[in-house]
Every structure is written in structure tokens, then in C-alpha cells.
Amino acid sequence: MSSEPTEEEVVQGVYEHAANLMMEGKSRREIVDDLMEKGLDEQSASAVVTNLKQMRKEAGVGQGRKNMLFGALWCIGGTVVTVATYSAAGGGGTYVVAWVGHPLRCRAVHHRPGTGGQGLAGSSSDG
């Protein structure tokens, strides 16, 4: 026994179809035209594309804020590691200078004073 899709399911299907076209790189006009071929009027098709673009923009802003938070946490963590190991090194021990060179990669340099730069050993690990 098959039942007719609800209005909500139809709307969701329209948005999913339009989102797929957007991800394929179709232009706004191409998406509107495609939706009109599927039975939507031009105003409704244009509203779907406008709403999708707004949702996409808001999602990007949220991701940007999340990336900034993680970047700040990495910066603070790197500073703490650097200060703690420098303090522990005293006047001539080994310490670590940590920094973030990429949002998903943390790097550390182990410095041994008095080696004329020969004591730099870079290591990296995905963070």
C-alpha cells in the first residue's frame, strides 16, 4: 500500500534536489530553471535557492567561529607548553617552542642552547 508523500516530504525533497544541484556547481539561474521544470513557479524556486544560500552562509559562519575557537585553544596550549618547558629548562636546559602552522597540525621545535642551531629538531603530529 503506497501513500502520497506529505507536504513536508515534498518540500524536503525539493530542497535536497536544489542543494544537490548547488553542490554540482550549477548557477542560481540553472537551479531556478530546473525547479520550474519540476513544477515550481519562479518565485517559489527563487525562494528555495535564496534560502539554501542563506543556510549555507550561516553554516560557514558557524564553522568559522568553531575554527577560531580551536585556533585560540591551540595558541593558548602552545604558549603554555613553551613557557612551561622554558621555565623548567632554567639557564641552559632543553625547551620546546610550540606553534600551530596549520589548523590541523601542531609543530614543535626542541631547542638545545649552545648548539649554534644544530640542535633544532622539528617534529610534527596531526592534531
Secondary structure, DSSP 8 states (H G I E B T S, - for coil): ------HHHHHHHHHHHHHHHHHTT--HHHHHHHHHHTT--HHHHHHHHHHHHHHHHHHHHHHHHHHHHHHHHHHHHHHHHHHHHHHHHTTTS-EEEEEEEETTEEEEEEE-TTSTTTT-EEEEEE-
